[in-house]
Amino acid sequence: MRLRFSSARLAAVLLAAAVAAAAGPAGAASPRVARLQLEGTIDVASAAFLRRALDQAAAQGADALVVELNTPGGLLGPMEDMVRALLGARVPTVVYVAPGGAHAWSAGAVVTMAGAIAAMHPATSLGAAHPVSLLPGGGGERAPSPTSQPRGAPAASPELQKILNALTEQVRTIARARGRNEAFAERMVRESATLAAAEAVREHVVDLTAASLPELLTAIDGRQVTVDGQKMTLHTAGAAVRTIEPTFRERFLHVLNDPNILLVLIALAALGLLFELQTPGAVLPGVIGGIALLLALYSLSVLPVSWAGFGLLLFGLALLIVDVKFPSHGVLTAGGLVAFSCGALMLVETPAAPALRVSWLVVLGTALAFGGFFVIAMGAAARAHRRPVTTGAEALVGAAGVAREPCRPDGAVFVEGELWRAHAPAADIGSGDPVEIVAVDKLTLVVRRRGVAGPAPQGGA
């Protein structure tokens, strides 16, 4: 009896264990992966978005954060912020250059190498991180590498050489921390070296290629990464993916960091404020101009603006205003449009980052809008200011009337159907004499004789 009881207990325990084992995987929390997409230039808004996504993914216990990157480059300060955030992340990070046809150039290449895992779509490229496109002021002078500089060519300025050396060491440090190819990292900075996805894997610049996000999550499942000094094994196969969207503020600030938007804001500010000054009381143009000016000031504070270009913009506007006040048969307008267009093209000068240049189409459209505004609107306003007054008491100056009472010196005159008090300094006007209004003093007309008397006007008082 005891043996049968023990056997029954053993069978019950084994059955319970089997049920628990079967229920375990179903009851366990399935892996979760957070995902964000960074497209366009790397700027202050991009860095803020990445930091927020990292904090959100860590707070929600995500197994990894995938950063889908597609960028032509960007600014040095935001790039450094993003690198620090990725290296100090509390959640495993995967920087994935995607979709097909995307690229991670310039600052984007450095950000890619800072991820715990770096991956690329097979039809993408990476590299070209020469610092000329990352200078805080936009640059314009290329710091040549010692190996590529022609003999006898002028050396780079000490400031550019310092930036080049500092960025080179920074990228080598990132590559070393992530166990990647330090030699290529240096070439990427000094020689603007670029690799396609397959070559990047072969050169051990990135870890793998994947044609889609599910394929990527399957490929990295089981890999070990270092997070906050601790080794962690990724569990990402079949993970539920949740996309973290940018906030309205982040989207808005990202738009303001576009050089084309900056040029349009400057144009709107100038047009609105000038129109308000020329025709006081319109209100709406002044409000629009003031808002555009404040937004433009924000963009000027975060973009690598060339102050020579900005000065040309202001000089062009000054020439257009002067031509309205003192017509020069179009010479000043033409000069103003040329100066404005040259300043617009130089406004944000970053030769190695096309996305940070002002578009020719935007420059042309803005210049044409300015030219049309000053030729039509401002010209019409100026002509209206020079036109004689046609309403109010001032409109009576120069009008003809007839005296109804002798003006010696005070009397009364009939002008344009109304009887007015009058004052004649010469005191030689009799009743029925024709008079001419020479001035208006409050409600009294200053008059003088107008030659031979004519018929009195019809009507009266």
C-alpha positions in Angstrom: 0.0 0.0 0.0 2.8 2.4 0.9 4.6 1.6 -2.4 1.5 2.3 -4.4 1.0 5.6 -2.5 4.6 6.7 -3.2 4.2 5.8 -6.8 1.0 7.9 -7.1 2.7 10.9 -5.5 5.7 10.6 -7.8 3.3 10.4 -10.8 1.5 13.5 -9.6 4.7 15.4 -9.2 5.9 14.4 -12.6 2.6 15.4 -14.2 2.6 18.8 -12.5 6.2 19.4 -13.7 5.2 18.4 -17.2 2.3 20.8 -17.1 4.5 23.6 -15.7 7.1 23.0 -18.4 4.5 23.1 -21.1 2.9 26.2 -19.7 6.2 28.0 -19.0 7.0 29.3 -22.5 3.4 30.4 -23.1 3.2 32.2 -19.8 6.6 33.9 -20.0 6.8 37.4 -21.3 7.5 37.5 -25.1 10.5 39.6 -26.2 9.8 43.2 -27.0 11.8 45.5 -29.2 11.5 49.3 -29.4 12.2 51.0 -32.8 12.7 54.5 -33.9 13.4 56.0 -37.3 15.9 58.8 -37.8 15.8 60.4 -41.3 17.4 63.6 -42.6 20.1 65.6 -41.1 21.4 64.9 -37.7 20.5 68.0 -35.6 19.5 69.0 -32.1 16.0 67.6 -32.6 17.4 64.2 -33.7 19.6 64.0 -30.6 16.7 64.9 -28.3 14.5 62.2 -30.0 17.2 59.5 -29.5 17.7 60.3 -25.9 14.0 60.2 -25.2 13.6 56.9 -27.0 16.5 55.4 -25.0 15.0 56.4 -21.7 11.5 55.2 -22.8 12.8 51.8 -24.0 14.7 51.3 -20.7 11.8 52.3 -18.6 9.5 49.9 -20.4 12.0 47.0 -20.1 12.5 46.6 -23.9 14.9 43.8 -24.9 16.6 46.1 -27.4 16.2 49.5 -29.2 16.6 49.5 -33.0 17.6 52.8 -34.5 16.8 52.8 -38.2 19.1 55.4 -39.7 19.1 57.2 -43.0 21.1 60.4 -43.0 23.5 62.4 -45.2 25.3 63.8 -42.1 24.8 66.7 -39.8 26.3 68.8 -37.0 29.1 68.0 -34.7 27.4 68.8 -31.4 24.3 66.7 -31.9 26.4 63.9 -33.2 28.5 63.8 -30.1 25.3 63.9 -28.0 24.0 60.8 -29.8 27.2 58.9 -29.5 27.3 59.5 -25.7 23.7 58.4 -25.4 24.4 55.2 -27.3 27.6 54.3 -25.4 25.9 55.0 -22.1 22.5 53.4 -22.9 20.8 51.2 -20.3 19.2 49.0 -23.0 20.9 47.1 -25.9 21.1 49.3 -29.0 21.1 48.2 -32.6 21.8 50.9 -35.3 20.4 49.7 -38.5 21.1 51.6 -41.7 17.9 51.1 -43.7 15.8 50.9 -45.9 17.3 49.9 -49.2 19.0 52.9 -50.8 19.7 54.6 -47.5 23.1 55.8 -46.3 24.8 56.7 -43.1 27.4 59.4 -44.2 29.4 61.8 -42.2 28.0 62.2 -38.7 25.7 59.2 -39.4 28.7 56.9 -39.9 30.0 57.8 -36.5 26.6 57.3 -34.9 26.3 53.8 -36.6 29.6 52.7 -35.1 28.5 53.7 -31.6 25.7 51.2 -31.5 26.1 48.0 -29.5 25.3 46.2 -32.8 25.7 47.9 -36.2 23.8 46.5 -39.1 23.1 47.6 -42.7 20.5 46.8 -45.4 22.4 45.1 -48.3 21.7 48.1 -50.5 23.1 50.8 -48.3 26.5 52.6 -47.8 28.4 54.1 -44.9 31.4 56.5 -44.5 32.6 59.9 -45.6 33.0 61.4 -42.1 35.4 64.1 -43.0 34.9 66.9 -40.5 34.4 69.7 -43.1 30.7 68.9 -42.9 30.6 68.8 -39.1 32.1 72.1 -38.3 30.0 74.2 -35.9 30.3 77.2 -38.3 29.7 75.2 -41.5 33.4 75.1 -42.6 34.2 75.6 -46.3 37.9 74.7 -46.0 38.8 71.1 -46.3 41.5 69.8 -43.9 43.6 67.5 -46.2 45.0 64.3 -44.8 48.8 63.9 -44.7 48.6 61.0 -47.2 46.3 62.7 -49.7 47.6 66.3 -49.7 49.5 67.2 -52.9 53.1 68.2 -52.5 53.4 72.0 -52.2 49.7 72.5 -51.4 48.9 74.7 -48.5 48.5 73.0 -45.2 45.2 73.0 -43.3 44.7 75.8 -40.8 45.7 74.9 -37.2 42.0 75.0 -36.1 40.9 72.6 -38.8 43.8 70.3 -38.1 42.9 70.2 -34.4 39.3 69.3 -35.2 40.5 66.6 -37.7 42.8 65.1 -35.1 40.3 65.2 -32.3 37.5 63.6 -34.4 39.9 60.9 -35.7 40.8 60.0 -32.1 37.1 60.1 -31.1 36.1 57.7 -33.9 39.0 55.3 -33.1 37.9 55.3 -29.5 34.3 54.4 -30.4 35.5 51.6 -32.8 37.8 50.3 -30.0 35.0 50.3 -27.5 32.7 48.4 -29.8 35.4 46.0 -31.1 35.3 47.4 -34.7 37.9 48.3 -37.4 39.9 51.3 -36.0 42.0 51.7 -39.1 38.9 52.1 -41.4 37.4 54.5 -38.8 40.4 56.7 -39.2 40.3 56.5 -43.0 36.6 57.4 -42.9 37.5 60.7 -41.2 40.8 61.6 -42.8 40.1 60.4 -46.4 36.3 60.3 -46.5 36.4 56.6 -47.2 33.0 55.0 -48.0 31.9 51.3 -48.0 28.9 49.4 -49.3 27.1 47.1 -46.9 28.9 43.9 -47.9 32.3 45.6 -47.8 31.5 47.1 -44.4 30.8 43.6 -42.9 34.0 42.2 -44.6 36.1 45.0 -43.1 34.5 44.5 -39.7 33.1 48.0 -39.6 29.5 46.7 -39.0 28.4 43.4 -37.7 25.9 42.1 -40.2 23.5 42.8 -43.1 19.8 42.2 -43.0 17.2 42.9 -45.7 14.4 43.5 -43.2 13.7 44.2 -39.6 12.4 40.7 -38.8 15.4 39.2 -40.5 17.7 41.5 -38.4 16.0 40.5 -35.1 16.3 36.8 -36.0 20.0 37.2 -36.9 21.0 39.0 -33.7 19.1 36.7 -31.4 21.5 35.0 -28.9 24.3 37.5 -29.5 26.0 39.0 -26.4 26.4 42.7 -26.0 27.8 44.9 -23.2 25.3 47.2 -21.6 26.3 49.5 -18.8 29.4 47.4 -18.2 27.4 44.1 -18.0 27.2 41.3 -20.6 23.7 40.6 -21.9 22.3 38.1 -24.3 19.8 39.3 -26.8 16.4 37.6 -27.1 14.9 39.2 -30.2 13.7 36.4 -32.5 10.0 36.9 -33.1 9.9 40.0 -30.8 6.9 42.3 -30.8 8.1 45.6 -32.3 6.8 48.9 -31.0 7.7 52.1 -32.9 8.4 55.2 -30.9 7.2 58.2 -32.8 8.7 61.7 -32.5 6.6 64.3 -30.6 5.1 67.4 -32.3 7.9 69.5 -30.7 10.6 67.2 -32.1 9.1 67.3 -35.6 8.7 71.0 -35.5 12.3 71.7 -34.3 13.6 69.3 -37.0 11.8 71.3 -39.6 13.2 74.5 -38.3 16.7 73.0 -38.7 16.3 72.9 -42.5 18.3 75.6 -44.2 15.6 76.1 -46.8 13.1 76.8 -44.1 15.5 79.3 -42.5 15.7 81.2 -45.8 11.9 81.3 -46.2 11.5 82.5 -42.6 14.0 85.3 -43.1 12.2 86.3 -46.3 8.8 86.2 -44.5 10.2 88.3 -41.6 11.6 90.9 -43.9 8.5 91.2 -46.1 6.0 91.3 -43.2 7.9 93.8 -41.1 8.7 96.1 -44.1 5.1 96.0 -45.2 3.9 96.9 -41.7 6.3 99.8 -41.5 5.3 101.1 -44.9 1.6 100.8 -44.2 1.1 101.1 -40.4 -2.1 99.5 -39.1 -2.2 96.5 -41.4 -1.4 94.4 -38.3 -1.4 90.9 -39.9 1.8 91.4 -42.0 3.6 92.6 -38.8 2.4 89.7 -36.8 3.5 87.2 -39.4 6.8 88.9 -39.8 7.4 89.0 -36.0 6.7 85.3 -35.6 8.9 84.4 -38.6 11.7 86.5 -37.2 11.6 84.7 -33.8 11.6 81.3 -35.5 14.5 82.4 -37.8 16.5 83.4 -34.8 16.1 79.9 -33.3 17.3 78.4 -36.6 20.3 80.8 -36.7 21.3 79.6 -33.3 21.5 75.9 -34.1 22.5 75.8 -37.8 26.1 76.4 -39.0 25.4 79.8 -40.5 27.9 81.7 -42.6 27.8 85.3 -41.3 29.2 86.5 -44.6 26.1 85.0 -46.4 23.8 86.5 -43.7 25.4 89.9 -44.2 24.8 89.7 -48.0 21.2 88.9 -47.3 20.8 92.0 -45.2 22.7 94.1 -47.8 20.4 92.9 -50.5 17.3 93.8 -48.5 18.8 97.3 -47.8 19.3 97.9 -51.5 15.7 96.9 -52.3 14.4 99.3 -49.6 16.5 102.2 -50.9 15.3 101.6 -54.4 11.7 102.0 -53.2 12.5 105.3 -51.5 14.9 106.6 -54.2 14.0 105.0 -57.5 17.1 104.1 -59.6 15.4 102.7 -62.7 15.9 99.2 -61.4 19.6 99.3 -60.8 19.4 99.0 -57.0 16.7 96.3 -57.2 18.8 94.2 -59.5 21.8 94.6 -57.3 19.7 93.8 -54.2 18.4 90.6 -55.8 21.9 89.5 -56.8 23.2 90.2 -53.3 20.2 88.4 -51.7 20.7 85.3 -53.9 24.4 85.1 -53.3 23.8 85.4 -49.5 21.1 82.7 -49.6 23.5 80.3 -51.4 26.2 81.0 -48.8 23.8 81.1 -45.8 24.6 77.5 -44.6 27.8 76.4 -46.3 28.7 72.7 -45.8 30.3 71.3 -48.9 30.3 67.6 -47.8 26.7 67.6 -46.5 24.3 68.3 -49.4 21.3 68.2 -47.1 22.6 71.2 -45.2 22.8 73.4 -48.3 20.1 75.8 -49.5 18.3 74.5 -52.6 18.8 76.5 -55.8 15.0 76.3 -56.4 14.3 77.8 -53.0 16.8 80.6 -53.6 15.3 81.4 -57.1 11.7 81.3 -55.8 12.5 83.5 -52.8 14.4 86.0 -55.0 11.5 86.2 -57.5 9.0 86.7 -54.6 11.2 89.5 -53.2 11.6 91.2 -56.6 7.8 91.0 -57.3 7.0 92.3 -53.8 9.2 95.3 -54.0 8.4 96.1 -57.6 4.6 95.8 -57.1 3.5 96.0 -53.5 6.1 98.4 -52.0 6.2 100.5 -55.1 2.4 100.9 -55.0 2.6 101.8 -51.3 5.3 104.4 -51.9 3.2 106.0 -54.8 0.2 106.1 -52.5 2.2 108.0 -49.9 3.3 110.6 -52.6 -0.3 111.0 -53.9 -2.1 114.2 -52.9 -4.6 114.0 -50.0 -8.1 113.5 -51.3 -10.1 113.3 -48.1 -10.4 115.3 -44.9 -9.7 118.9 -44.3 -6.3 118.8 -45.9 -7.9 117.9 -49.2 -9.4 121.5 -49.3 -5.9 123.0 -49.8 -5.9 124.4 -53.4 -9.7 124.2 -53.8 -11.7 127.2 -55.2 -14.6 128.9 -53.5 -16.4 132.2 -53.2 -16.7 134.6 -50.3 -20.1 134.9 -48.7 -19.0 137.6 -46.3 -16.1 140.1 -46.6 -12.9 138.7 -45.2 -11.2 141.7 -43.6 -9.5 139.7 -42.3 -12.2 137.2 -41.0 -15.3 136.2 -42.8 -17.1 133.3 -44.4 -16.5 131.4 -47.7 -18.5 128.8 -49.6 -16.3 125.8 -50.7 -17.5 122.5 -52.2 -21.1 122.9 -51.0 -20.2 123.9 -47.4 -19.9 127.2 -45.6 -16.6 127.7 -43.7 -15.1 130.3 -41.5 -12.3 132.0 -43.3 -9.3 134.2 -42.6 -7.6 136.4 -45.3 -4.2 137.7 -44.3 -4.4 140.3 -47.0 -7.8 141.5 -45.8 -8.9 142.5 -49.4 -11.7 140.0 -50.1 -15.2 141.3 -50.5 -18.5 139.4 -50.6 -18.8 137.5 -53.8 -15.1 137.5 -54.6 -13.6 134.2 -55.8 -11.1 132.7 -53.3 -8.5 129.9 -53.2 -7.8 127.9 -50.1 -4.1 128.1 -49.1 -4.2 126.3 -45.7 -6.4 124.8 -43.0 -6.1 126.0 -39.4 -8.3 123.7 -37.4 -11.9 124.7 -38.6 -10.8 127.9 -40.2 -9.7 128.2 -43.9 -6.8 130.5 -44.8 -7.8 132.1 -48.2 -6.6 134.5 -50.8 -8.2 136.3 -53.8 -8.5 134.3 -57.1 -8.7 137.0 -59.8 -11.9 137.9 -61.6 -15.2 137.0 -59.9 -17.3 134.2 -61.4 -20.7 132.9 -60.8 -21.5 131.9 -57.3 -21.9 128.1 -56.7 -25.4 126.7 -56.5 -26.8 125.7 -53.2 -25.9 127.5 -50.0 -26.4 128.0 -46.4 
